[in-house]
Structure formats: C-alpha cells, structure tokens
Amino acid sequence: LGLLFKFILAETILRLVLKHLINDGSFLYHVTYMYSYLFYLFFDFAGYSLLAIGFGNFLGVDVPINFDKPFLALNPKEFWKKWHKSLGDWLGDYFFKPIFKYFTSKKILESNQRQNIALFLTFSLMGFWDGFEWHYIVSGMLFGLYSVIHNDYIYRCKRSKRDVLFADLDPATVRVLSIVIMFNSVAFAIYIFSGKLF
C-alpha cells in the first residue's frame, strides 16, 4: 500500500497535474493546485509512513499509524490525530504541555485562554520547525488559529450546555458540515504551506 501511495498515486498527481499547471493567476489555477497538492502531499507522506510501518513489521517493531483517513476528521484535534499522529504527540509532549504548564504555574489568564495561547504557540513553532520561510510559518499559525477557534467553540458549548453553533441541526448534517469545513480549511493551510499562493 505504501508503494502504491508513494510511487503511483503521488507520482501520478505530481507528473500529470502539478507539473502541468500554469500559474495564470486565475481562481481556477489556485483551486486546482490547492486540492491537487493536498492529495499529492497526503499520498506522498502516507506512502512513506506505510513503508515505515511495513519495514517495522518485518523487524518486529510497532510503528504508529499516521495518515489514517484524515480527510474525514471533524475538527482540528481529530485531524492531527489522523494526519500525523506521531508529530502531533511529539508537539503535545514537548511544546504544548510545557507551555501550558508554565502559564498555569504562573496563574496567567484563565485555563481556556492558557490552552488557546499554548495551542497557537505550539503550531506556530511547528511552522518554524518546517523551515524559516514565511509560507511554513503562516501555515503553522493558521493551523494554530484553527485549533484555537475549535477549542474556544468547545469551551463555549460546555459553558452553555448546548451546541452554540449547530444546535438546530441533526447530528448527520453536523457531521457532514464539520467534515466539509475541516477538509477545506486544511486544504487552504496546506496550500499556503506549498508556497504557491503568491
């Protein structure tokens, strides 16, 4: 499956679509590149990940499953568990938790505000970790913003004891809307990551 993802699907998107797109500045170009690059990156990364899992199994080593249906994620937290779980766990252990713990020990702001700041800083640092170029940094900050918005939304729902945004909709509709919103939000952030927006 890793070979299929990496050397057939990712390569097909790269060679037949991405390499032939001409940047004429049109909306169609940007939309086509955005979604094509998203699927290219997924199959490329997922292919490497599946190959690592396969070789790990040969050696008797359990490798965490990454890229597990991320486009069906309902929110940023779920997306990162499905997209790159090992990176998400690492960021949580070495960035988010220490930052949140520091703010808590200093009794800076309220708990939800501390979480939001820690989330935003964690994803911003992830952008710097990818590289010291604006598109990596802005992409990381955008993922941080998504996480802050979702965290604040959950906080408000708990305080109100109701869904403050989708209260009047049935669960199936909410699920579909959540997937569509998350998928397109990710596509935009990944497009910025690609450095092709401007």
Backbone as a printed PyTorch tensor [residue, N CA C, xyz], in Angstrom:
tensor([[[  0.8380,  -1.2030,   0.0000],
         [  0.0000,   0.0000,   0.0000],
         [  0.8770,   1.2590,   0.0000]],

        [[  1.9720,   1.2160,   0.7440],
         [  2.9060,   2.3420,   0.7640],
         [  3.5010,   2.5970,  -0.6100]],

        [[  3.8710,   1.5330,  -1.3060],
         [  4.4120,   1.6630,  -2.6600],
         [  3.3740,   2.2470,  -3.6030]],

        [[  2.1200,   1.8020,  -3.4580],
         [  1.0340,   2.3220,  -4.2900],
         [  0.8420,   3.8170,  -4.0500]],

        [[  0.7720,   4.1990,  -2.7720],
         [  0.5510,   5.6040,  -2.4290],
         [  1.6850,   6.4950,  -2.9230]],

        [[  2.9090,   6.0950,  -2.5980],
         [  4.0760,   6.9420,  -2.8650],
         [  4.4820,   6.9660,  -4.3420]],

        [[  4.6000,   5.7840,  -4.9550],
         [  5.2050,   5.7120,  -6.2770],
         [  4.2060,   5.6490,  -7.4250]],

        [[  2.9250,   5.4940,  -7.1130],
         [  1.9270,   5.5060,  -8.1890],
         [  0.9740,   6.6960,  -8.0390]],

        [[  0.2550,   6.7720,  -6.9180],
         [ -0.7380,   7.8320,  -6.7610],
         [ -0.0970,   9.2190,  -6.6250]],

        [[  0.8780,   9.3460,  -5.7130],
         [  1.5380,  10.6520,  -5.5400],
         [  2.2620,  11.0690,  -6.8190]],

        [[  2.9650,  10.1370,  -7.4390],
         [  3.7120,  10.4460,  -8.6630],
         [  2.7790,  10.8130,  -9.8140]],

        [[  1.6300,  10.1410,  -9.8760],
         [  0.6560,  10.4450, -10.9280],
         [  0.1430,  11.8730, -10.7890]],

        [[ -0.2150,  12.2630,  -9.5730],
         [ -0.6920,  13.6360,  -9.3420],
         [  0.4070,  14.6490,  -9.6610]],

        [[  1.6260,  14.3340,  -9.2500],
         [  2.7490,  15.2470,  -9.4900],
         [  3.0300,  15.4070, -10.9780]],

        [[  3.1250,  14.2750, -11.6840],
         [  3.5570,  14.3240, -13.0810],
         [  2.4500,  14.7260, -14.0540]],

        [[  1.2160,  14.3180, -13.7610],
         [  0.1310,  14.5750, -14.7050],
         [ -0.6610,  15.8430, -14.3960]],

        [[ -0.5680,  16.3240, -13.1620],
         [ -1.3530,  17.5120, -12.8020],
         [ -0.4470,  18.6710, -12.3940]],

        [[  0.2660,  18.5310, -11.2740],
         [  1.0030,  19.6580, -10.6980],
         [  2.0590,  20.2330, -11.6440]],

        [[  2.7830,  19.3570, -12.3380],
         [  3.8520,  19.8400, -13.2210],
         [  3.3230,  20.5120, -14.4850]],

        [[  2.0290,  20.3350, -14.7620],
         [  1.4690,  20.9000, -15.9910],
         [  0.5710,  22.1070, -15.7390]],

        [[  0.3690,  22.4450, -14.4740],
         [ -0.4540,  23.6090, -14.1700],
         [  0.3330,  24.8880, -14.4470]],

        [[ -0.2890,  25.7910, -15.1500],
         [  0.3380,  27.0710, -15.4780],
         [ -0.2860,  28.1470, -14.5990]],

        [[  0.5510,  28.8490, -13.8680],
         [  0.0600,  29.8880, -12.9640],
         [ -0.2930,  31.1440, -13.7550]],

        [[ -1.5710,  31.2290, -14.1140],
         [ -2.0450,  32.4080, -14.8290],
         [ -2.7440,  33.3890, -13.8870]],

        [[ -2.6400,  33.0800, -12.5730],
         [ -3.2360,  33.9540, -11.5800],
         [ -4.7400,  33.8000, -11.4350]],

        [[ -5.3250,  32.8730, -12.1780],
         [ -6.7780,  32.7090, -12.1360],
         [ -7.2180,  31.9490, -10.8880]],

        [[ -8.4780,  32.1240, -10.5430],
         [ -9.0680,  31.4150,  -9.4120],
         [ -9.0200,  29.9080,  -9.6630]],

        [[ -9.2810,  29.4970, -10.9080],
         [ -9.2750,  28.0780, -11.2660],
         [ -7.9040,  27.4550, -11.0210]],

        [[ -6.8440,  28.1840, -11.3800],
         [ -5.4860,  27.6630, -11.1300],
         [ -5.2590,  27.4280,  -9.6440]],

        [[ -5.5800,  28.4260,  -8.8250],
         [ -5.3360,  28.3200,  -7.3880],
         [ -6.1370,  27.1740,  -6.7590]],

        [[ -7.3990,  27.0420,  -7.1480],
         [ -8.2440,  25.9730,  -6.6020],
         [ -7.7230,  24.6000,  -7.0350]],

        [[ -7.3870,  24.4740,  -8.3240],
         [ -6.8810,  23.1960,  -8.8400],
         [ -5.5780,  22.8120,  -8.1510]],

        [[ -4.6700,  23.7760,  -8.0240],
         [ -3.3890,  23.4820,  -7.3720],
         [ -3.6030,  23.1410,  -5.9050]],

        [[ -4.4750,  23.8700,  -5.2360],
         [ -4.7030,  23.6600,  -3.8020],
         [ -5.1310,  22.2230,  -3.5090]],

        [[ -6.1560,  21.7500,  -4.2120],
         [ -6.6630,  20.4030,  -3.9420],
         [ -5.7300,  19.3190,  -4.4810]],

        [[ -5.1120,  19.5710,  -5.6230],
         [ -4.1640,  18.5930,  -6.1790],
         [ -2.9620,  18.4210,  -5.2570]],

        [[ -2.4380,  19.5510,  -4.7660],
         [ -1.2710,  19.4890,  -3.8790],
         [ -1.6310,  18.8000,  -2.5690]],

        [[ -2.8430,  19.0480,  -2.0670],
         [ -3.2760,  18.3990,  -0.8260],
         [ -3.2400,  16.8830,  -0.9680]],

        [[ -3.7990,  16.3600,  -2.0610],
         [ -3.8220,  14.9140,  -2.2530],
         [ -2.4330,  14.3730,  -2.5830]],

        [[ -1.6460,  15.1560,  -3.3220],
         [ -0.2560,  14.7420,  -3.5790],
         [  0.5080,  14.5910,  -2.2610]],

        [[  0.4070,  15.6010,  -1.4080],
         [  1.1320,  15.5780,  -0.1350],
         [  0.6590,  14.4170,   0.7400]],

        [[ -0.6610,  14.1970,   0.7460],
         [ -1.2010,  13.0810,   1.5380],
         [ -0.6230,  11.7530,   1.0680]],

        [[ -0.7240,  11.4680,  -0.2250],
         [ -0.2400,  10.1790,  -0.7320],
         [  1.2730,  10.0430,  -0.5900]],

        [[  1.9920,  11.1590,  -0.7250],
         [  3.4500,  11.1320,  -0.5510],
         [  3.8160,  10.8030,   0.8940]],

        [[  3.2680,  11.5720,   1.8400],
         [  3.5540,  11.3500,   3.2570],
         [  3.0150,  10.0110,   3.7450]],

        [[  1.7680,   9.6960,   3.3570],
         [  1.1610,   8.4380,   3.7890],
         [  1.9290,   7.2490,   3.2250]],

        [[  2.4370,   7.4120,   2.0060],
         [  3.2330,   6.3370,   1.4010],
         [  4.4930,   6.0590,   2.1980]],

        [[  5.2270,   7.1410,   2.5480],
         [  6.4200,   6.9720,   3.3840],
         [  6.0640,   6.3230,   4.7180]],

        [[  4.9720,   6.7880,   5.3070],
         [  4.5510,   6.2780,   6.6120],
         [  4.2090,   4.7920,   6.5430]],

        [[  3.4690,   4.3970,   5.5040],
         [  3.0930,   2.9870,   5.3510],
         [  4.3210,   2.1150,   5.0740]],

        [[  5.2780,   2.6410,   4.3100],
         [  6.5220,   1.8980,   4.0780],
         [  7.2810,   1.6890,   5.3930]],

        [[  7.3000,   2.7310,   6.2310],
         [  7.9610,   2.6180,   7.5380],
         [  7.2650,   1.5720,   8.4090]],

        [[  5.9300,   1.5700,   8.3580],
         [  5.1710,   0.5800,   9.1340],
         [  5.4710,  -0.8270,   8.6200]],

        [[  5.5120,  -0.9770,   7.2870],
         [  5.8060,  -2.2870,   6.6950],
         [  7.1820,  -2.8040,   7.0750]],

        [[  8.2050,  -1.9440,   6.9540],
         [  9.5620,  -2.3550,   7.3270],
         [  9.6670,  -2.5990,   8.8270]],

        [[  8.9460,  -1.7950,   9.5950],
         [  8.9170,  -2.0020,  11.0460],
         [  8.3590,  -3.3710,  11.4000]],

        [[  7.2970,  -3.7590,  10.6990],
         [  6.7060,  -5.0780,  10.9470],
         [  7.6840,  -6.1990,  10.6110]],

        [[  8.4700,  -6.0150,   9.5400],
         [  9.4910,  -7.0160,   9.1940],
         [ 10.4780,  -7.2030,  10.3400]],

        [[ 10.7810,  -6.0860,  11.0240],
         [ 11.7720,  -6.1080,  12.1030],
         [ 11.1470,  -6.3580,  13.4700]],

        [[  9.8270,  -6.5340,  13.4950],
         [  9.1450,  -6.7800,  14.7600],
         [  8.9470,  -5.5220,  15.5910]],

        [[  8.9480,  -4.3400,  14.9200],
         [  8.7790,  -3.0680,  15.6200],
         [  7.4220,  -2.4760,  15.2570]],

        [[  6.6670,  -2.0760,  16.2720],
         [  5.3740,  -1.4330,  16.0280],
         [  5.5830,   0.0530,  15.7780]],

        [[  5.2000,   0.5000,  14.5910],
         [  5.3250,   1.9020,  14.2150],
         [  3.9280,   2.5280,  14.2520]],

        [[  3.7680,   3.7180,  14.8630],
         [  2.4430,   4.3430,  14.9450],
         [  1.8230,   4.5690,  13.5650]],

        [[  0.5160,   4.4050,  13.4990],
         [ -0.1940,   4.6230,  12.2390],
         [ -0.4810,   6.1070,  12.0720]],

        [[  0.0620,   6.6780,  11.0160],
         [ -0.2020,   8.0640,  10.6580],
         [ -1.0590,   8.1000,   9.3930]],

        [[ -1.6520,   9.2470,   9.1040],
         [ -2.4210,   9.4540,   7.8820],
         [ -3.5530,   8.4420,   7.7520]],

        [[ -4.3310,   8.3230,   8.8270],
         [ -5.4390,   7.3750,   8.9040],
         [ -6.7680,   8.0930,   8.6350]],

        [[ -7.1440,   8.1870,   7.3630],
         [ -8.3800,   8.8620,   6.9270],
         [ -8.5060,  10.2810,   7.4960]],

        [[ -7.4880,  11.1140,   7.3240],
         [ -7.5320,  12.4660,   7.9120],
         [ -8.5960,  13.3740,   7.3150]],

        [[ -9.0010,  13.0860,   6.0730],
         [ -9.9730,  13.9660,   5.4240],
         [-11.4020,  13.7210,   5.9060]],

        [[-11.5550,  12.7660,   6.8270],
         [-12.8540,  12.5440,   7.4570],
         [-12.8840,  13.1340,   8.8640]],

        [[-11.8420,  13.8720,   9.2200],
         [-11.7770,  14.4830,  10.5500],
         [-12.8600,  15.5460,  10.6990]],

        [[-13.3890,  15.6400,  11.9160],
         [-14.4720,  16.5860,  12.1970],
         [-13.9720,  17.9170,  12.7410]],

        [[-12.7370,  17.9340,  13.2550],
         [-12.1990,  19.1410,  13.8790],
         [-10.6700,  19.0900,  13.8490]],

        [[-10.0020,  20.2000,  14.1890],
         [ -8.5300,  20.2250,  14.1320],
         [ -7.8560,  19.1830,  15.0140]],

        [[ -8.3810,  18.9730,  16.2010],
         [ -7.7790,  17.9910,  17.1150],
         [ -7.8230,  16.5980,  16.5070]],

        [[ -8.9770,  16.2410,  15.9620],
         [ -9.1200,  14.9260,  15.3320],
         [ -8.2730,  14.8290,  14.0770]],

        [[ -8.1650,  15.9310,  13.3350],
         [ -7.3550,  15.9310,  12.1190],
         [ -5.9110,  15.5640,  12.4280]],

        [[ -5.3430,  16.1810,  13.4740],
         [ -3.9400,  15.9100,  13.7700],
         [ -3.7110,  14.5110,  14.3160]],

        [[ -4.7450,  13.9150,  14.9200],
         [ -4.6270,  12.5210,  15.3460],
         [ -4.6420,  11.5860,  14.1420]],

        [[ -5.3150,  12.0120,  13.0860],
         [ -5.4230,  11.1870,  11.8920],
         [ -4.3360,  11.5070,  10.8520]],

        [[ -3.9050,  12.7580,  10.8000],
         [ -2.9390,  13.1820,   9.7780],
         [ -1.5330,  12.7320,  10.1380]],

        [[ -0.9960,  13.2180,  11.2130],
         [  0.3800,  12.8780,  11.5920],
         [  0.4210,  12.7050,  13.1090]],

        [[ -0.0950,  11.5680,  13.5630],
         [ -0.2560,  11.3350,  14.9980],
         [  1.0670,  11.4180,  15.7490]],

        [[  2.1160,  10.8460,  15.1830],
         [  3.4020,  10.8420,  15.8890],
         [  3.9420,  12.2630,  16.0510]],

        [[  3.7850,  13.1100,  15.0190],
         [  4.2150,  14.5050,  15.1370],
         [  3.3250,  15.2490,  16.1220]],

        [[  2.0200,  15.0000,  16.0500],
         [  1.0800,  15.6410,  16.9670],
         [  1.3770,  15.2900,  18.4160]],

        [[  1.6660,  14.0070,  18.6700],
         [  2.0020,  13.5750,  20.0290],
         [  3.2980,  14.2270,  20.5030]],

        [[  4.2770,  14.3060,  19.6070],
         [  5.5620,  14.9070,  19.9560],
         [  5.3960,  16.3900,  20.2790]],

        [[  4.6320,  17.0950,  19.4340],
         [  4.3730,  18.5100,  19.6840],
         [  3.6420,  18.7090,  21.0070]],

        [[  2.6920,  17.8050,  21.2910],
         [  1.9520,  17.8950,  22.5510],
         [  2.8500,  17.7140,  23.7620]],

        [[  3.7400,  16.7330,  23.6820],
         [  4.6160,  16.4200,  24.8290],
         [  5.7030,  17.4700,  25.0460]],

        [[  6.2750,  17.9770,  23.9520],
         [  7.4590,  18.8360,  24.0900],
         [  7.2020,  20.3250,  23.8880]],

        [[  6.0150,  20.6840,  23.4020],
         [  5.6890,  22.1000,  23.2430],
         [  4.4390,  22.4820,  24.0290]],

        [[  3.2990,  21.8710,  23.6660],
         [  2.0360,  22.2850,  24.2750],
         [  2.0230,  22.1140,  25.7910]],

        [[  2.3420,  20.9250,  26.2840],
         [  2.2600,  20.6630,  27.7230],
         [  3.2090,  21.5470,  28.5440]],

        [[  4.4810,  21.6930,  28.1470],
         [  5.3680,  22.5950,  28.9140],
         [  4.8960,  24.0530,  28.9030]],

        [[  4.4090,  24.5270,  27.7270],
         [  3.9350,  25.9160,  27.6500],
         [  2.7150,  26.1010,  28.5380]],

        [[  1.7600,  25.1710,  28.4550],
         [  0.5400,  25.2580,  29.2620],
         [  0.8690,  25.1470,  30.7520]],

        [[  1.7870,  24.2560,  31.0740],
         [  2.1890,  24.0780,  32.4750],
         [  2.8450,  25.3530,  33.0190]],

        [[  3.6460,  26.0030,  32.1910],
         [  4.3010,  27.2410,  32.6180],
         [  3.2600,  28.3200,  32.9120]],

        [[  2.3260,  28.5170,  31.9850],
         [  1.2800,  29.5230,  32.1910],
         [  0.4320,  29.2030,  33.4140]],

        [[  0.1740,  27.9090,  33.6280],
         [ -0.6290,  27.5010,  34.7870],
         [  0.1160,  27.7780,  36.0850]],

        [[  1.4230,  27.4820,  36.1110],
         [  2.2110,  27.6980,  37.3310],
         [  2.3060,  29.1810,  37.6840]],

        [[  2.2580,  30.0310,  36.6610],
         [  2.3140,  31.4760,  36.8810],
         [  0.9240,  32.0800,  37.0750]],

        [[ -0.1070,  31.2040,  36.9430],
         [ -1.5070,  31.6340,  37.0680],
         [ -1.8270,  32.7790,  36.1100]],

        [[ -1.3120,  32.6260,  34.8980],
         [ -1.5470,  33.6260,  33.8600],
         [ -2.8630,  33.3090,  33.1510]],

        [[ -3.7960,  34.2410,  33.1550],
         [ -5.0800,  34.1330,  32.4790],
         [ -5.9110,  32.9450,  32.9800]],

        [[ -7.0510,  32.6850,  32.3090],
         [ -7.9030,  31.5530,  32.6650],
         [ -7.4420,  30.3150,  31.9250]],

        [[ -7.9390,  29.1590,  32.3630],
         [ -7.4950,  27.8900,  31.8060],
         [ -7.7010,  27.8160,  30.2970]],

        [[ -8.8740,  28.2140,  29.8190],
         [ -9.1570,  28.1500,  28.3880],
         [ -8.2420,  29.0730,  27.6010]],

        [[ -7.9610,  30.2390,  28.1510],
         [ -7.0630,  31.1880,  27.4830],
         [ -5.6370,  30.6560,  27.4470]],

        [[ -5.2380,  29.9950,  28.5270],
         [ -3.8970,  29.3840,  28.5500],
         [ -3.7880,  28.2860,  27.4900]],

        [[ -4.8440,  27.4960,  27.3790],
         [ -4.8550,  26.4430,  26.3580],
         [ -4.7460,  27.0430,  24.9610]],

        [[ -5.5110,  28.1010,  24.7260],
         [ -5.5020,  28.7320,  23.4030],
         [ -4.1300,  29.2870,  23.0460]],

        [[ -3.4970,  29.9540,  23.9900],
         [ -2.1610,  30.5100,  23.7360],
         [ -1.1550,  29.3910,  23.4960]],

        [[ -1.2380,  28.3440,  24.3080],
         [ -0.3200,  27.2030,  24.1570],
         [ -0.5310,  26.5100,  22.8140]],

        [[ -1.7820,  26.3710,  22.3990],
         [ -2.0790,  25.7570,  21.0980],
         [ -1.5000,  26.5920,  19.9600]],

        [[ -1.7540,  27.8990,  20.0080],
         [ -1.2860,  28.7710,  18.9320],
         [  0.2430,  28.7930,  18.8590]],

        [[  0.9000,  28.8820,  20.0050],
         [  2.3620,  28.8840,  20.0280],
         [  2.9310,  27.5580,  19.5420]],

        [[  2.2750,  26.4590,  19.9220],
         [  2.7480,  25.1250,  19.5200],
         [  2.7350,  24.9800,  18.0030]],

        [[  1.6240,  25.3510,  17.3760],
         [  1.5400,  25.2160,  15.9220],
         [  2.4040,  26.2510,  15.2000]],

        [[  2.5880,  27.4100,  15.8040],
         [  3.4980,  28.4020,  15.2270],
         [  4.9280,  27.8740,  15.2500]],

        [[  5.3020,  27.2330,  16.3480],
         [  6.6290,  26.6300,  16.4460],
         [  6.7970,  25.5030,  15.4360]],

        [[  5.7000,  24.7810,  15.1800],
         [  5.7490,  23.7240,  14.1660],
         [  6.0650,  24.3320,  12.7990]],

        [[  5.4960,  25.5180,  12.5350],
         [  5.7910,  26.1930,  11.2750],
         [  7.2640,  26.5340,  11.1520]],

        [[  7.8550,  27.0340,  12.2310],
         [  9.2870,  27.3310,  12.2310],
         [ 10.1100,  26.0550,  12.0900]],

        [[  9.6150,  24.9670,  12.6840],
         [ 10.3110,  23.6830,  12.6130],
         [ 10.3790,  23.1880,  11.1760]],

        [[  9.3200,  23.4480,  10.3790],
         [  9.3240,  23.0450,   8.9690],
         [ 10.3490,  23.8400,   8.1780]],

        [[ 10.5870,  25.0780,   8.5910],
         [ 11.5700,  25.9040,   7.8910],
         [ 11.3360,  27.3740,   8.1690]],

        [[ 12.3820,  28.1600,   8.0430],
         [ 12.2920,  29.5910,   8.3230],
         [ 11.8790,  30.3650,   7.0720]],

        [[ 10.7770,  29.9380,   6.4750],
         [ 10.2120,  30.6200,   5.3230],
         [  8.7760,  30.9810,   5.6490]],

        [[  8.3050,  32.1180,   5.1260],
         [  7.0130,  32.6600,   5.5300],
         [  5.8640,  31.6760,   5.3360]],

        [[  5.9110,  30.8800,   4.2320],
         [  4.7700,  30.0010,   3.9520],
         [  4.6620,  28.8700,   4.9670]],

        [[  5.7970,  28.3930,   5.4890],
         [  5.7500,  27.3750,   6.5410],
         [  5.2170,  27.9750,   7.8400]],

        [[  5.7000,  29.1390,   8.1630],
         [  5.3290,  29.7900,   9.4250],
         [  3.8480,  30.1730,   9.4260]],

        [[  3.3830,  30.7870,   8.3240],
         [  1.9750,  31.1890,   8.2390],
         [  1.0610,  29.9700,   8.2540]],

        [[  1.4820,  28.9030,   7.5830],
         [  0.6890,  27.6690,   7.5940],
         [  0.5580,  27.1170,   9.0170]],

        [[  1.6630,  27.0940,   9.7480],
         [  1.6240,  26.6280,  11.1360],
         [  0.7340,  27.5060,  11.9950]],

        [[  0.8400,  28.8280,  11.8050],
         [ -0.0020,  29.7540,  12.5650],
         [ -1.4780,  29.5720,  12.2290]],

        [[ -1.7630,  29.2540,  10.9710],
         [ -3.1510,  29.0410,  10.5620],
         [ -3.7250,  27.7890,  11.2210]],

        [[ -2.9250,  26.7200,  11.2750],
         [ -3.3710,  25.5230,  11.9960],
         [ -3.5650,  25.8340,  13.4830]],

        [[ -2.7120,  26.7060,  14.0170],
         [ -2.8800,  27.1490,  15.3990],
         [ -4.1790,  27.8940,  15.5890]],

        [[ -4.5110,  28.7610,  14.6350],
         [ -5.7610,  29.5210,  14.6910],
         [ -6.9680,  28.5870,  14.6230]],

        [[ -6.9030,  27.5830,  13.7380],
         [ -7.9910,  26.6060,  13.6560],
         [ -8.2010,  25.9260,  15.0110]],

        [[ -7.0960,  25.5400,  15.6420],
         [ -7.1780,  24.8340,  16.9230],
         [ -7.7420,  25.7290,  18.0190]],

        [[ -7.3450,  27.0050,  18.0070],
         [ -7.8560,  27.9620,  18.9940],
         [ -9.3600,  28.1660,  18.8110]],

        [[ -9.7960,  28.3260,  17.5700],
         [-11.2230,  28.5120,  17.2850],
         [-12.0210,  27.3100,  17.7580]],

        [[-11.5240,  26.1140,  17.4560],
         [-12.2400,  24.8990,  17.8720],
         [-12.2440,  24.7510,  19.3900]],

        [[-11.1140,  25.0230,  20.0180],
         [-11.0280,  24.9090,  21.4790],
         [-11.9840,  25.8900,  22.1580]],

        [[-12.0560,  27.0930,  21.6180],
         [-12.9690,  28.1010,  22.1720],
         [-14.4260,  27.6990,  21.9460]],

        [[-14.6930,  27.1160,  20.8020],
         [-16.0440,  26.6210,  20.4830],
         [-16.4740,  25.5370,  21.4800]],

        [[-15.5850,  24.5810,  21.7550],
         [-15.8800,  23.5150,  22.7250],
         [-16.1150,  24.1100,  24.1120]],

        [[-15.2930,  25.0720,  24.4700],
         [-15.4220,  25.7370,  25.7730],
         [-16.7820,  26.4140,  25.9110]],

        [[-17.2050,  27.1220,  24.8660],
         [-18.4900,  27.8180,  24.9010],
         [-19.6590,  26.8320,  24.9250]],

        [[-19.5160,  25.7180,  24.2230],
         [-20.5650,  24.6930,  24.2380],
         [-20.7200,  24.0980,  25.6370]],

        [[-19.6060,  23.8410,  26.3010],
         [-19.6620,  23.2750,  27.6450],
         [-20.2820,  24.2610,  28.6250]],

        [[-19.9300,  25.5310,  28.4830],
         [-20.4870,  26.5550,  29.3720],
         [-21.9840,  26.7170,  29.1520]],

        [[-22.4190,  26.6600,  27.9010],
         [-23.8310,  26.8530,  27.5830],
         [-24.6390,  25.5690,  27.7060]],

        [[-23.9210,  24.4310,  27.8150],
         [-24.5590,  23.1060,  27.8750],
         [-25.4100,  22.8420,  26.6380]],

        [[-24.9470,  23.3740,  25.5190],
         [-25.6050,  23.1710,  24.2330],
         [-24.6140,  23.5180,  23.1290]],

        [[-24.9040,  23.0420,  21.9350],
         [-24.0730,  23.3790,  20.7850],
         [-24.4100,  24.8100,  20.3680]],

        [[-23.4570,  25.7120,  20.5580],
         [-23.7220,  27.1310,  20.2990],
         [-23.7510,  27.4700,  18.8100]],

        [[-23.3520,  26.5350,  17.9580],
         [-23.3090,  26.8050,  16.5250],
         [-24.2890,  25.9440,  15.7330]],

        [[-24.3670,  24.6600,  16.0760],
         [-25.1770,  23.7240,  15.2950],
         [-26.3520,  23.1380,  16.0780]],

        [[-26.8290,  23.8440,  17.0670],
         [-27.8560,  23.3050,  17.9690],
         [-29.1320,  22.8850,  17.2540]],

        [[-29.4780,  23.5720,  16.1760],
         [-30.7520,  23.3040,  15.4950],
         [-30.6390,  22.2750,  14.3710]],

        [[-29.4600,  21.7190,  14.1820],
         [-29.2590,  20.7570,  13.0950],
         [-29.1610,  19.3420,  13.6250]],

        [[-29.5400,  18.3760,  12.7900],
         [-29.4390,  16.9750,  13.2160],
         [-27.9800,  16.5250,  13.1430]],

        [[-27.6080,  15.5200,  13.9360],
         [-26.2040,  15.0740,  14.0240],
         [-25.5730,  14.7020,  12.6810]],

        [[-26.3430,  14.0720,  11.7860],
         [-25.7920,  13.6670,  10.4850],
         [-25.3860,  14.8890,   9.6650]],

        [[-26.2080,  15.9250,   9.6970],
         [-25.8970,  17.1590,   8.9700],
         [-24.6880,  17.8480,   9.5800]],

        [[-24.6240,  17.8640,  10.9070],
         [-23.4860,  18.4740,  11.6040],
         [-22.1990,  17.7530,  11.2290]],

        [[-22.2610,  16.4350,  11.1520],
         [-21.0680,  15.6450,  10.8040],
         [-20.5760,  15.9980,   9.3950]],

        [[-21.4990,  16.0530,   8.4510],
         [-21.1270,  16.3730,   7.0640],
         [-20.5450,  17.7830,   6.9810]],

        [[-21.2080,  18.7430,   7.6200],
         [-20.7220,  20.1200,   7.6220],
         [-19.3340,  20.2270,   8.2470]],

        [[-19.1340,  19.5080,   9.3510],
         [-17.8370,  19.5380,  10.0400],
         [-16.7310,  19.0010,   9.1530]],

        [[-17.0120,  17.9010,   8.4450],
         [-16.0150,  17.3100,   7.5460],
         [-15.6920,  18.2690,   6.4080]],

        [[-16.7240,  18.8740,   5.8160],
         [-16.5230,  19.8010,   4.6930],
         [-15.7170,  21.0250,   5.1330]],

        [[-16.0800,  21.5920,   6.2760],
         [-15.3640,  22.7740,   6.7860],
         [-13.9100,  22.4360,   7.0880]],

        [[-13.6940,  21.2970,   7.7710],
         [-12.3310,  20.9120,   8.1450],
         [-11.4910,  20.5980,   6.9120]],

        [[-12.0550,  19.8670,   5.9600],
         [-11.3260,  19.4860,   4.7460],
         [-10.8500,  20.7200,   3.9870]],

        [[-11.7370,  21.6810,   3.7900],
         [-11.3840,  22.8850,   3.0310],
         [-10.4370,  23.7970,   3.8020]],

        [[-10.5870,  23.8210,   5.1270],
         [ -9.6600,  24.6050,   5.9550],
         [ -8.2540,  24.0340,   5.8630]],

        [[ -8.1580,  22.7180,   5.9100],
         [ -6.8590,  22.0420,   5.7890],
         [ -6.2700,  22.2880,   4.4050]],

        [[ -7.1100,  22.1780,   3.3730],
         [ -6.6370,  22.3900,   2.0020],
         [ -6.0150,  23.7750,   1.8500]],

        [[ -6.6490,  24.7810,   2.4370],
         [ -6.1300,  26.1440,   2.3440],
         [ -4.8070,  26.2830,   3.0920]],

        [[ -4.7250,  25.7230,   4.3030],
         [ -3.4910,  25.8100,   5.0900],
         [ -2.3420,  25.0750,   4.4020]],

        [[ -2.6440,  23.9250,   3.8090],
         [ -1.6170,  23.1530,   3.0980],
         [ -1.1910,  23.8770,   1.8250]],

        [[ -2.1300,  24.5770,   1.2000],
         [ -1.7780,  25.3550,   0.0100],
         [ -0.8030,  26.4680,   0.3770]],

        [[ -1.0440,  27.1210,   1.4850],
         [ -0.0840,  28.1250,   1.9610],
         [  1.2660,  27.4580,   2.2320]],

        [[  1.2400,  26.2770,   2.8580],
         [  2.4490,  25.5030,   3.1260],
         [  3.2530,  25.2640,   1.8470]],

        [[  2.5580,  25.0560,   0.7330],
         [  3.2350,  24.7550,  -0.5340],
         [  4.0520,  25.9290,  -1.0650]],

        [[  3.7200,  27.1410,  -0.6150],
         [  4.4360,  28.3320,  -1.0730],
         [  3.9990,  28.8190,  -2.4380]],

        [[  2.8760,  28.2960,  -2.9600],
         [  2.4170,  28.6440,  -4.3000],
         [  1.3020,  29.6880,  -4.3120]],

        [[  0.8810,  30.1420,  -3.1350],
         [ -0.2480,  31.0640,  -3.0990],
         [  0.0800,  32.3900,  -3.7720]],

        [[  1.3140,  32.8830,  -3.5350],
         [  1.7070,  34.1600,  -4.1420],
         [  2.9770,  33.9750,  -4.9630]]])
